[in-house]
Amino acid sequence: MKKVYLLLAALVCAFVCIIGLNLHAKTLLDDNIEKAIYYNNVSSKNCSDYVMAKVLDERSIVVLGSSELSFSNSPAYPPKLFNYGNSDFNMVLMGSGYFQCIPQAINVGALSNNIKNNKIVLIISPQWFTHDGLTSESFCSRFEETNFVEFLKNDSISKETRIAVANRVNELLTSDPTTLARVEKDERLYIDGSLNLLTRLEMAAYNSFRAEKAKFETAHALKSQDLPIEQEHYVKAEDINWNELMLKSADLGVESCTNNTFGVNDDYYTTYMADKIASLKGSYSGVSYVESPEYDDFRLFLDVCKELNIEPLIISAPVNGRWYDYAEFSKADRNTYYQNIRDICREYNVKLADFSQKEYEIYFLRDIMHLGWKGWVYLDRAVYEFYNNQPITDTTTYEILTPEATVASDGAEVQNDGSYRLAGYGQTDAITISLPHEQTELDHTNKAEYRSGTYLHTGESGTYTVRMAWGDVYVDSIYFLEKGSIYQIKYDVAAISSTCAVVDDFTFSKISY
């Protein structure tokens, strides 16, 4: 009986604390803090469904990801582009390092009642799909019990799926036995209700306290951050000139990557690569993303979305092809990984923004794995088109060298023939179609230039990697080609600056048999 009284006394104290934390957190969160939620990516923001819900409305879409969400040195970084919520369209970023498919599945389940438009975006990073997948230590460093409890309580998710996610969580919590023991009680409480009354009261009180504590800590974390200068203008997403934004971002990439041939920003290269560049050659040999438990975790994420009637857009980010070639990570294995993602998306009938063909598009990434200057433009546009039920535009930018230049920033040699040349990095393990582009006519005053060419396939019929190349810059696509058939290629040069061109409207189609 004494134990019961002590427990009841503890419960009373807990509820008093809960009320106090709630009042204080509410004051902080209601104090014009929405801008801070948009702007900051402090880890604690991702640990409170209540806080995230503060900025979710019909004009917002949640973008789930990992460490790339912290990058801000780009005019296309969503909080900057959409003026920290002062826009008719907003992307709410949720995630940080080690937020992979299972943590994000939990977040979707926790947030689902606050997602107004039933749409969500997940940025898939290839580096998640290592042989061992997400480690226990990494998962524990980001695990937030509050969101997991909200996930477990969401009875719109089938019991089967909740159990499957819970079992995976239990596997990943093995390095934190204290949290694991408590989480197992959460699972019994909210999935099958098998706990006795006192234990149920104890867990309910603890979880309420933890939820209010998360609000409080997040509010303080956001309040302590330096915020950008308030911009008075209101951003209308439909007025954004995507081509101009792409050129601006590409120009910034040119300025930021001057000391290496990999398209890696100068600071990153100097800090992590320069002193040991020789020893890093071949360092990825034998590494593969073909088999990984992350594929099953990805399926669980899609199961959660399906059962909640939430439509996901999957962003398939590329690796840095220049670096991965240098480190000798198999190109065939990379292609298998990309195809695995396509197959799973097709299996679940979900939309995919597939940027795997941009491995070699310089400035898409800022280093060897994180979205960079141009990558954010591609993502922003894809998400906006997804939000508006529009087809996702496929564009590519190419570096332009002046007649005086002899070497591109990625090391490609340039013929100094008095004309502009689209230059970039390439391999030789594909059919390469060099398109006529009349480079002398490609001046900086042209708003658009239509180009076309043909290709006669003389090899055996089969599936080929087709490389459409402008000088040494190229885009890879997979096609089934028939021997003796002629294929027509069309594209537009949509915009051009002093350093880059934007090329879109690719078509590759058979015109004769």
Summary of the structure (lengths in Angstrom):
residues: 513
radius of gyration: 25.4
end to end distance: 88.9
largest distance: 93.9
contacts: 1682
relative contact order: 0.11
helix: 46%
strand: 19%
